[in-house]
Amino acid sequence: MMANKDPLFLTGVTFPSEYPASPETLVKLTVYDAKDKSQESSNFLGSATFSVSDLLRAKDERLTLSLRSSDGVCTAGTVVVSRLKMGEMEEVDVDHITTDIQSQKCPMVCESASHHATIDRENNPLTGPVFKNPVCKVYRFQTVDSKWMLVREQMEECTLSFSIPKQLLSLYIQEDMRRLQDLRELGELSPHWDNLRKEVMTRYGGIVSSYQETLAELDKITGRSFKPSCCKAQKSLEFIPINLHTQRMRVTCPRKTDASYDIITVGAPAAHFQGFKCGGLQRLLSRYEADKKSFSTAYQCIYYSPQHTAKAQEVLSTMSLLQPHISSLADQLLKASQEHSSSGLRDSLKNLSDKTEQFVHTLKDELVKSALLALHAARPGYVSKNQKQTPLQGGQHQGHIQQSSDQNQSPVQGLPGHSPATPATESTVVCNNVEPLQTTTAGEGGTLPAKQDSIPHHKEYDEEEWDREWANVAKCLNCVIAMVDKLLDEDNNKQEPVPEQHLADVITSHNPGDWREQLRPLVTRLKECVAEVVEKAKKAMSFVLLQEAACSIPQGFLLQQRRDVVFSQALAALACGFVMRLYAGMQDKGFLRQLHLVGLVAQFESLLSTYSEEIGMLEDMEVGISDLQRVTFQITEAKTDDLSDLQPSVCGRRDHFTVEVPLPRLVFQTLPEEIKEGKPLRVFPVLFNVGINEQQTIAERFGDISLQERINQKNFEMLEAYYKSLSEKVPLECLPCFQTQTDIKELLETLGQNVVTKKRKNVEILWIAGTICRRLNGIRFTSCKSAKDRTSMSVTLEQCALLRDEHQLSKDFFIRALDCMRSRLTQGDIGQWEDPEAGSVTESKPASRHFYPIALLLVSSHLLVVWLILSLVFLLAKYQ
């Protein structure tokens, strides 16, 4: 307490499981007089002790205790302790605060038992497996009409801080091991390509070993559920987000429905262990793509753009998903035919047709065709044959190559215009245009076999063969469709029709009544064609990724590891926020409708400066948040109600991940049908950054803030596009109501104006973006370097502003409320909250407002001398 403050404080007391509360529990109150908060000096006034049973038995559950000095003789005043009820208090079982001892409940914190759309942790059975170790504080503040509001803060740790990164590491290891297996299965390659393959496999093996070691170290950690900032540069914890916590403020006001406000605080997703000497991901990736073309020339391989590489990964992912799906649907079709179920046969055929058509559409991409040609050119037989070419034949080939490149444009950059300095035996142009060899061979009387191997080695490659391969899949599907139609017609007409002529060569004669026997050969042929096509396309796309990896050595592999680290931290934070928002909105039908029709916006508020190493952190964070667009969520029904079965899980690969959130059966049944059917739920991440510390002052006056401006402009456009999509698909009535009636369109216009306005430390961008996010049912995140100082100041200021704007907090209580919430933000570091520009300040370091940027003083030596003298005088006066 201080002399000029009302010494009325209400704070929650948490009794951890290792120290259970009972009626015999003793509580000691100690009161200090804070003389100087900046120096953390205070005088002991007195203390008082009482038991829980004394409080419960007291009249009106209120105790008046005398504060006694340390010797127990002098009385320094009195303190009143009361049990406060928020709303209509009921006997609820609060597992983390009350402890059952001989069937006696001992609630020590003010609880609310009102049931609204927002579900609190106390009466929500879902939060147990995800959130733990709560810290609660309760305040009472006065409103403008002299009423009293009760405010309850609850901060919790999240188990996803470790579980999500560990699952991601396992997926990374599996994906890279599959990549190694695919490279081994490419078959025999020329010496040049074989050496590149060995080098790439060595790099992948190193990544797998490193990730396995990290995962083993994480498995040894037990009990901890968050990573403190002091461990941010620790290698074994580099995949873990820093200080990931949830913050919920519950407000109970007279004549107003209770309201809750959630926010997630986390340190900036960045590769702190790897450092920022050369910048962050955004700068490193831009430099890497610019240098990759020169790498491709040095390694004599084809340059593939990021779009082509992403397409190859997409084709591989799509095939790995669709092939087993098509096989399963084909078996379902046979099962329905065996049961003579017309409706089942019709439904199975529709699903099989949809998936097969999607499969064929994926294989029609020109990248697959050109990659098959490139792979054929990399075979030893093809290279040795080129070496036997005569000069005359070589000239003929060159002319034919030009003609071919005009007719069939390859999506692979560098094929038509390869450098003539490249040896003929290694040239990608010659390797990918082999039609002249076929013409010459035909002229010499040579013939091609009717059926070639999966990838021909010592034979000429027919460019049209791939088109025939995937077209055969479509033909097989048409045969299956025709047979099903025939069988259904027979069943409808109750007669045996004459077989159609075009099926006579394909359908073996069977008993007309045996549907399964008539369908089985056609379905088997379809599955065989799909398997053959998958084998070829898989090798072609693996060869594309081999060339991309060969051009990336070694920088590309280091960047991939850095990107994995940053994405792991970002995904853990996003999963935590999604689960928290989902649990809070389970009874809100408008929110659930918005969730499956459009998705949720996740707004990341960053307070990083654009100076020194924090520029690299911001560049890492930008890429990490952008990569979250590859993530979807899916809500599933839990197998049991055990806590282990309610943990969210991750599946997928680097180009796309899905986070599955299991819910208990009774809760799952209340969801909309679209969500229960497993519809992917999208999240739209946006990032807004405004540096607020003194380093940002230097950056704005002497540095460059273009990175911050570009990030804010880009993400404003994304937020605007999300709102446009939302307004088209979801009625505005589904959005939450607030006291401030400002239209979202007006807020977006104001935000757009602030984004383009040249203004130093324009925190209005963050305020407006946060307001829009809450109005859109979004997920709020706040970050700085370590999620401590600047983050805590931002969160407490936002909470007090919400109390003022939405719950009519009295102006006289605004500063008092702010002081109460900031009183114990970081274990006694009180002084650093006085200055909003203070960064991470140690206990022995004076307040930052007394020190001016040295860059300003280097302009003149006289100013530097004056600054040194004044600083010395100030220090002597301060510490005497």
Solvent accessible surface area in square Angstrom, and as a share of the most:
residue,aa,sasa,rsa
1,M,81,0.36
2,M,47,0.21
3,A,108,0.84
4,N,116,0.59
5,K,55,0.23
6,D,57,0.30
7,P,81,0.51
8,L,78,0.39
9,F,107,0.44
10,L,35,0.17
11,T,69,0.40
12,G,14,0.14
13,V,57,0.33
14,T,43,0.25
15,F,26,0.11
16,P,55,0.35
17,S,105,0.68
18,E,117,0.52
19,Y,155,0.59
20,P,66,0.42
21,A,0,0.00
22,S,18,0.12
23,P,28,0.18
24,E,131,0.59
25,T,28,0.16
26,L,124,0.62
27,V,21,0.12
28,K,137,0.58
29,L,53,0.26
30,T,57,0.33
31,V,30,0.17
32,Y,108,0.41
33,D,29,0.15
34,A,28,0.22
35,K,120,0.51
36,D,52,0.27
37,K,51,0.21
38,S,47,0.31
39,Q,86,0.38
40,E,81,0.36
41,S,46,0.29
42,S,57,0.37
43,N,74,0.38
44,F,87,0.36
45,L,59,0.30
46,G,0,0.00
47,S,22,0.14
48,A,9,0.07
49,T,77,0.45
50,F,12,0.05
51,S,14,0.09
52,V,0,0.00
53,S,20,0.13
54,D,55,0.29
55,L,11,0.06
56,L,61,0.30
57,R,178,0.65
58,A,21,0.16
59,K,171,0.73
60,D,118,0.61
61,E,40,0.18
62,R,133,0.49
63,L,27,0.14
64,T,92,0.53
65,L,29,0.15
66,S,48,0.31
67,L,11,0.05
68,R,109,0.40
69,S,31,0.20
70,S,107,0.69
71,D,98,0.51
72,G,40,0.38
73,V,106,0.61
74,C,80,0.48
75,T,78,0.45
76,A,55,0.43
77,G,30,0.29
78,T,91,0.53
79,V,36,0.21
80,V,81,0.46
81,V,23,0.13
82,S,49,0.32
83,R,56,0.20
84,L,49,0.24
85,K,106,0.45
86,M,0,0.00
87,G,52,0.50
88,E,152,0.68
89,M,38,0.17
90,E,91,0.41
91,E,128,0.57
92,V,37,0.21
93,D,81,0.42
94,V,1,0.01
95,D,108,0.56
96,H,25,0.11
97,I,1,0.00
98,T,4,0.02
99,T,40,0.23
100,D,83,0.43
101,I,56,0.29
102,Q,161,0.72
103,S,112,0.72
104,Q,94,0.42
105,K,85,0.36
106,C,2,0.01
107,P,17,0.11
108,M,34,0.15
109,V,8,0.05
110,C,18,0.11
111,E,2,0.01
112,S,14,0.09
113,A,6,0.05
114,S,40,0.26
115,H,133,0.59
116,H,73,0.33
117,A,47,0.36
118,T,41,0.24
119,I,26,0.13
120,D,7,0.03
121,R,28,0.10
122,E,27,0.12
123,N,59,0.30
124,N,9,0.05
125,P,99,0.62
126,L,4,0.02
127,T,11,0.06
128,G,35,0.34
129,P,6,0.04
130,V,0,0.00
131,F,5,0.02
132,K,67,0.29
133,N,75,0.39
134,P,10,0.06
135,V,80,0.46
136,C,2,0.01
137,K,32,0.13
138,V,2,0.01
139,Y,8,0.03
140,R,78,0.29
141,F,4,0.02
142,Q,50,0.22
143,T,8,0.05
144,V,94,0.54
145,D,73,0.38
146,S,77,0.50
147,K,77,0.32
148,W,91,0.32
149,M,0,0.00
150,L,22,0.11
151,V,0,0.00
152,R,11,0.04
153,E,12,0.06
154,Q,8,0.03
155,M,75,0.33
156,E,12,0.05
157,E,25,0.11
158,C,0,0.00
159,T,28,0.16
160,L,0,0.00
161,S,0,0.00
162,F,18,0.08
163,S,28,0.18
164,I,0,0.00
165,P,0,0.00
166,K,56,0.24
167,Q,47,0.21
168,L,0,0.00
169,L,0,0.00
170,S,35,0.23
171,L,24,0.12
172,Y,2,0.01
173,I,15,0.07
174,Q,90,0.40
175,E,7,0.03
176,D,2,0.01
177,M,97,0.43
178,R,108,0.39
179,R,21,0.08
180,L,17,0.09
181,Q,84,0.37
182,D,18,0.09
183,L,1,0.01
184,R,131,0.48
185,E,81,0.36
186,L,0,0.00
187,G,34,0.33
188,E,105,0.47
189,L,9,0.05
190,S,5,0.03
191,P,103,0.65
192,H,42,0.19
193,W,22,0.08
194,D,34,0.18
195,N,93,0.48
196,L,10,0.05
197,R,24,0.09
198,K,121,0.51
199,E,66,0.30
200,V,0,0.00
201,M,40,0.18
202,T,100,0.58
203,R,90,0.33
204,Y,19,0.07
205,G,26,0.25
206,G,44,0.42
207,I,8,0.04
208,V,12,0.07
209,S,54,0.35
210,S,27,0.18
211,Y,5,0.02
212,Q,83,0.37
213,E,112,0.50
214,T,7,0.04
215,L,34,0.17
216,A,49,0.38
217,E,75,0.34
218,L,1,0.00
219,D,81,0.42
220,K,143,0.61
221,I,52,0.26
222,T,119,0.69
223,G,68,0.65
224,R,106,0.39
225,S,6,0.04
226,F,52,0.21
227,K,1,0.00
228,P,37,0.23
229,S,14,0.09
230,C,115,0.69
231,C,23,0.14
232,K,48,0.20
233,A,63,0.49
234,Q,84,0.37
235,K,90,0.38
236,S,24,0.16
237,L,1,0.01
238,E,12,0.06
239,F,1,0.01
240,I,0,0.00
241,P,1,0.00
242,I,0,0.00
243,N,14,0.07
244,L,0,0.00
245,H,21,0.09
246,T,1,0.01
247,Q,22,0.10
248,R,26,0.10
249,M,0,0.00
250,R,7,0.03
251,V,0,0.00
252,T,19,0.11
253,C,13,0.08
254,P,59,0.37
255,R,207,0.76
256,K,68,0.29
257,T,82,0.48
258,D,23,0.12
259,A,23,0.18
260,S,26,0.16
261,Y,20,0.07
262,D,27,0.14
263,I,5,0.03
264,I,3,0.01
265,T,18,0.10
266,V,1,0.00
267,G,1,0.01
268,A,0,0.00
269,P,0,0.00
270,A,0,0.00
271,A,1,0.00
272,H,20,0.09
273,F,91,0.38
274,Q,75,0.33
275,G,23,0.22
276,F,27,0.11
277,K,199,0.84
278,C,76,0.46
279,G,3,0.02
280,G,0,0.00
281,L,0,0.00
282,Q,51,0.23
283,R,91,0.33
284,L,20,0.10
285,L,35,0.18
286,S,63,0.41
287,R,103,0.38
288,Y,13,0.05
289,E,52,0.23
290,A,77,0.60
291,D,54,0.28
292,K,3,0.01
293,K,115,0.49
294,S,69,0.44
295,F,55,0.23
296,S,8,0.05
297,T,94,0.55
298,A,80,0.62
299,Y,58,0.22
300,Q,59,0.26
301,C,6,0.04
302,I,7,0.04
303,Y,26,0.10
304,Y,2,0.01
305,S,8,0.05
306,P,57,0.36
307,Q,130,0.58
308,H,31,0.14
309,T,13,0.08
310,A,55,0.42
311,K,58,0.25
312,A,0,0.00
313,Q,49,0.22
314,E,89,0.40
315,V,0,0.00
316,L,11,0.06
317,S,15,0.10
318,T,24,0.14
319,M,4,0.02
320,S,61,0.39
321,L,126,0.62
322,L,8,0.04
323,Q,57,0.25
324,P,78,0.49
325,H,78,0.35
326,I,1,0.01
327,S,37,0.24
328,S,50,0.33
329,L,8,0.04
330,A,0,0.00
331,D,71,0.37
332,Q,87,0.39
333,L,0,0.00
334,L,15,0.08
335,K,128,0.54
336,A,8,0.06
337,S,0,0.00
338,Q,114,0.51
339,E,109,0.49
340,H,92,0.41
341,S,36,0.23
342,S,33,0.21
343,S,70,0.45
344,G,23,0.23
345,L,0,0.00
346,R,121,0.44
347,D,86,0.44
348,S,12,0.08
349,L,17,0.08
350,K,132,0.56
351,N,68,0.35
352,L,0,0.00
353,S,14,0.09
354,D,68,0.35
355,K,60,0.25
356,T,0,0.00
357,E,101,0.45
358,Q,87,0.39
359,F,1,0.00
360,V,15,0.09
361,H,137,0.61
362,T,18,0.10
363,L,0,0.00
364,K,104,0.44
365,D,44,0.23
366,E,89,0.40
367,L,2,0.01
368,V,0,0.00
369,K,38,0.16
370,S,9,0.06
371,A,0,0.00
372,L,0,0.00
373,L,15,0.07
374,A,5,0.04
375,L,0,0.00
376,H,2,0.01
377,A,1,0.01
378,A,1,0.01
379,R,2,0.01
380,P,33,0.21
381,G,7,0.07
382,Y,9,0.03
383,V,25,0.14
384,S,49,0.32
385,K,81,0.34
386,N,18,0.09
387,Q,117,0.52
388,K,162,0.69
389,Q,46,0.20
390,T,66,0.38
391,P,128,0.80
392,L,131,0.65
393,Q,44,0.20
394,G,31,0.30
395,G,45,0.43
396,Q,104,0.46
397,H,19,0.08
398,Q,130,0.58
399,G,46,0.45
400,H,57,0.25
401,I,18,0.09
402,Q,112,0.50
403,Q,98,0.44
404,S,7,0.05
405,S,20,0.13
406,D,95,0.49
407,Q,125,0.55
408,N,82,0.42
409,Q,151,0.67
410,S,36,0.23
411,P,39,0.25
412,V,2,0.01
413,Q,84,0.37
414,G,41,0.39
415,L,7,0.03
416,P,81,0.51
417,G,67,0.65
418,H,46,0.20
419,S,52,0.34
420,P,135,0.85
421,A,91,0.71
422,T,21,0.12
423,P,66,0.41
424,A,72,0.56
425,T,36,0.21
426,E,47,0.21
427,S,11,0.07
428,T,6,0.04
429,V,20,0.11
430,V,42,0.24
431,C,13,0.08
432,N,9,0.04
433,N,22,0.11
434,V,0,0.00
435,E,50,0.22
436,P,7,0.04
437,L,10,0.05
438,Q,33,0.15
439,T,87,0.51
440,T,37,0.21
441,T,34,0.19
442,A,68,0.53
443,G,71,0.68
444,E,128,0.57
445,G,57,0.55
446,G,34,0.33
447,T,124,0.72
448,L,85,0.42
449,P,63,0.39
450,A,118,0.92
451,K,164,0.70
452,Q,22,0.10
453,D,81,0.42
454,S,36,0.23
455,I,6,0.03
456,P,0,0.00
457,H,54,0.24
458,H,146,0.65
459,K,77,0.32
460,E,10,0.05
461,Y,3,0.01
462,D,34,0.18
463,E,16,0.07
464,E,109,0.49
465,E,17,0.08
466,W,3,0.01
467,D,49,0.25
468,R,117,0.43
469,E,31,0.14
470,W,48,0.17
471,A,27,0.21
472,N,53,0.27
473,V,0,0.00
474,A,35,0.27
475,K,125,0.53
476,C,17,0.10
477,L,7,0.03
478,N,89,0.46
479,C,31,0.19
480,V,0,0.00
481,I,52,0.26
482,A,25,0.20
483,M,0,0.00
484,V,0,0.00
485,D,70,0.36
486,K,32,0.13
487,L,0,0.00
488,L,16,0.08
489,D,71,0.37
490,E,17,0.08
491,D,49,0.25
492,N,103,0.53
493,N,82,0.42
494,K,165,0.70
495,Q,115,0.51
496,E,124,0.56
497,P,45,0.28
498,V,133,0.77
499,P,86,0.54
500,E,94,0.42
501,Q,152,0.68
502,H,119,0.53
503,L,2,0.01
504,A,57,0.44
505,D,140,0.72
506,V,66,0.38
507,I,31,0.16
508,T,80,0.46
509,S,108,0.70
510,H,67,0.30
511,N,103,0.53
512,P,51,0.32
513,G,41,0.39
514,D,51,0.26
515,W,10,0.03
516,R,69,0.25
517,E,46,0.21
518,Q,7,0.03
519,L,0,0.00
520,R,104,0.38
521,P,52,0.33
522,L,9,0.04
523,V,1,0.00
524,T,59,0.34
525,R,105,0.38
526,L,0,0.00
527,K,65,0.28
528,E,81,0.36
529,C,4,0.02
530,V,3,0.02
531,A,45,0.35
532,E,67,0.30
533,V,1,0.00
534,V,14,0.08
535,E,81,0.36
536,K,11,0.05
537,A,0,0.00
538,K,76,0.32
539,K,40,0.17
540,A,0,0.00
541,M,0,0.00
542,S,1,0.01
543,F,1,0.01
544,V,0,0.00
545,L,4,0.02
546,L,1,0.00
547,Q,0,0.00
548,E,35,0.16
549,A,4,0.03
550,A,0,0.00
551,C,1,0.01
552,S,5,0.03
553,I,9,0.04
554,P,62,0.39
555,Q,46,0.20
556,G,11,0.11
557,F,13,0.05
558,L,105,0.52
559,L,11,0.05
560,Q,63,0.28
561,Q,37,0.17
562,R,13,0.05
563,R,76,0.28
564,D,3,0.02
565,V,2,0.01
566,V,0,0.00
567,F,3,0.01
568,S,0,0.00
569,Q,4,0.02
570,A,0,0.00
571,L,0,0.00
572,A,0,0.00
573,A,0,0.00
574,L,0,0.00
575,A,0,0.00
576,C,0,0.00
577,G,0,0.00
578,F,0,0.00
579,V,0,0.00
580,M,11,0.05
581,R,43,0.16
582,L,1,0.00
583,Y,5,0.02
584,A,9,0.07
585,G,1,0.01
586,M,13,0.06
587,Q,115,0.51
588,D,44,0.23
589,K,172,0.73
590,G,13,0.13
591,F,0,0.00
592,L,6,0.03
593,R,106,0.39
594,Q,0,0.00
595,L,1,0.01
596,H,16,0.07
597,L,63,0.31
598,V,12,0.07
599,G,0,0.00
600,L,0,0.00
601,V,0,0.00
602,A,0,0.00
603,Q,1,0.00
604,F,1,0.00
605,E,7,0.03
606,S,0,0.00
607,L,3,0.01
608,L,0,0.00
609,S,0,0.00
610,T,4,0.02
611,Y,80,0.30
612,S,70,0.45
613,E,77,0.35
614,E,8,0.04
615,I,44,0.22
616,G,2,0.02
617,M,1,0.00
618,L,0,0.00
619,E,9,0.04
620,D,0,0.00
621,M,0,0.00
622,E,15,0.07
623,V,14,0.08
624,G,0,0.00
625,I,4,0.02
626,S,43,0.28
627,D,8,0.04
628,L,0,0.00
629,Q,86,0.38
630,R,69,0.25
631,V,2,0.01
632,T,17,0.10
633,F,0,0.00
634,Q,46,0.21
635,I,3,0.01
636,T,41,0.24
637,E,73,0.33
638,A,10,0.08
639,K,189,0.80
640,T,65,0.38
641,D,100,0.52
642,D,86,0.44
643,L,105,0.52
644,S,89,0.57
645,D,48,0.25
646,L,6,0.03
647,Q,55,0.25
648,P,1,0.01
649,S,44,0.28
650,V,12,0.07
651,C,53,0.32
652,G,37,0.36
653,R,34,0.13
654,R,28,0.10
655,D,39,0.20
656,H,77,0.34
657,F,1,0.01
658,T,21,0.12
659,V,0,0.00
660,E,53,0.24
661,V,0,0.00
662,P,13,0.08
663,L,0,0.00
664,P,13,0.08
665,R,134,0.49
666,L,129,0.64
667,V,34,0.20
668,F,16,0.07
669,Q,89,0.39
670,T,97,0.56
671,L,7,0.04
672,P,37,0.23
673,E,105,0.47
674,E,74,0.33
675,I,1,0.00
676,K,47,0.20
677,E,138,0.62
678,G,17,0.16
679,K,80,0.34
680,P,82,0.51
681,L,0,0.00
682,R,125,0.46
683,V,4,0.02
684,F,47,0.20
685,P,2,0.02
686,V,1,0.01
687,L,3,0.02
688,F,0,0.00
689,N,0,0.00
690,V,1,0.00
691,G,0,0.00
692,I,26,0.13
693,N,7,0.03
694,E,60,0.27
695,Q,62,0.28
696,Q,0,0.00
697,T,22,0.13
698,I,31,0.15
699,A,0,0.00
700,E,30,0.14
701,R,110,0.40
702,F,112,0.47
703,G,52,0.50
704,D,95,0.49
705,I,43,0.22
706,S,58,0.38
707,L,23,0.11
708,Q,15,0.07
709,E,53,0.24
710,R,95,0.35
711,I,0,0.00
712,N,4,0.02
713,Q,61,0.27
714,K,90,0.38
715,N,11,0.06
716,F,21,0.09
717,E,93,0.42
718,M,54,0.24
719,L,1,0.01
720,E,79,0.36
721,A,60,0.47
722,Y,6,0.02
723,Y,16,0.06
724,K,131,0.56
725,S,35,0.22
726,L,1,0.00
727,S,49,0.31
728,E,122,0.55
729,K,112,0.47
730,V,4,0.02
731,P,53,0.33
732,L,96,0.48
733,E,149,0.67
734,C,20,0.12
735,L,16,0.08
736,P,49,0.31
737,C,129,0.77
738,F,38,0.16
739,Q,95,0.42
740,T,57,0.33
741,Q,151,0.67
742,T,53,0.31
743,D,64,0.33
744,I,12,0.06
745,K,123,0.52
746,E,96,0.43
747,L,22,0.11
748,L,8,0.04
749,E,112,0.50
750,T,56,0.32
751,L,0,0.00
752,G,13,0.13
753,Q,116,0.52
754,N,24,0.12
755,V,13,0.07
756,V,98,0.56
757,T,71,0.41
758,K,162,0.68
759,K,119,0.50
760,R,145,0.53
761,K,40,0.17
762,N,7,0.03
763,V,57,0.33
764,E,78,0.35
765,I,9,0.05
766,L,11,0.06
767,W,87,0.30
768,I,17,0.08
769,A,0,0.00
770,G,4,0.04
771,T,52,0.31
772,I,0,0.00
773,C,1,0.01
774,R,34,0.12
775,R,30,0.11
776,L,0,0.00
777,N,7,0.04
778,G,11,0.10
779,I,4,0.02
780,R,7,0.02
781,F,0,0.00
782,T,0,0.00
783,S,0,0.00
784,C,4,0.02
785,K,54,0.23
786,S,11,0.07
787,A,12,0.10
788,K,71,0.30
789,D,12,0.06
790,R,13,0.05
791,T,2,0.01
792,S,21,0.14
793,M,11,0.05
794,S,24,0.16
795,V,8,0.04
796,T,5,0.03
797,L,60,0.30
798,E,21,0.10
799,Q,8,0.04
800,C,0,0.00
801,A,4,0.03
802,L,23,0.11
803,L,0,0.00
804,R,107,0.39
805,D,62,0.32
806,E,10,0.04
807,H,6,0.03
808,Q,98,0.44
809,L,3,0.01
810,S,15,0.09
811,K,175,0.74
812,D,120,0.62
813,F,21,0.09
814,F,31,0.13
815,I,105,0.53
816,R,71,0.26
817,A,0,0.00
818,L,18,0.09
819,D,44,0.23
820,C,10,0.06
821,M,5,0.02
822,R,35,0.13
823,S,43,0.27
824,R,154,0.56
825,L,47,0.23
826,T,26,0.15
827,Q,180,0.80
828,G,29,0.28
829,D,33,0.17
830,I,47,0.24
831,G,15,0.15
832,Q,18,0.08
833,W,14,0.05
834,E,89,0.40
835,D,17,0.09
836,P,84,0.53
837,E,64,0.29
838,A,3,0.02
839,G,16,0.15
840,S,86,0.56
841,V,19,0.11
842,T,90,0.53
843,E,143,0.64
844,S,99,0.64
845,K,101,0.43
846,P,21,0.13
847,A,23,0.18
848,S,7,0.05
849,R,121,0.44
850,H,56,0.25
851,F,66,0.27
852,Y,130,0.49
853,P,29,0.18
854,I,93,0.47
855,A,39,0.30
856,L,54,0.27
857,L,20,0.10
858,L,121,0.60
859,V,120,0.69
860,S,33,0.21
861,S,79,0.51
862,H,146,0.65
863,L,92,0.46
864,L,51,0.25
865,V,82,0.47
866,V,76,0.44
867,W,38,0.13
868,L,95,0.47
869,I,100,0.51
870,L,115,0.57
871,S,17,0.11
872,L,108,0.54
873,V,86,0.49
874,F,61,0.25
875,L,58,0.29
876,L,96,0.48
877,A,74,0.57
878,K,42,0.18
879,Y,125,0.47
880,Q,180,0.80
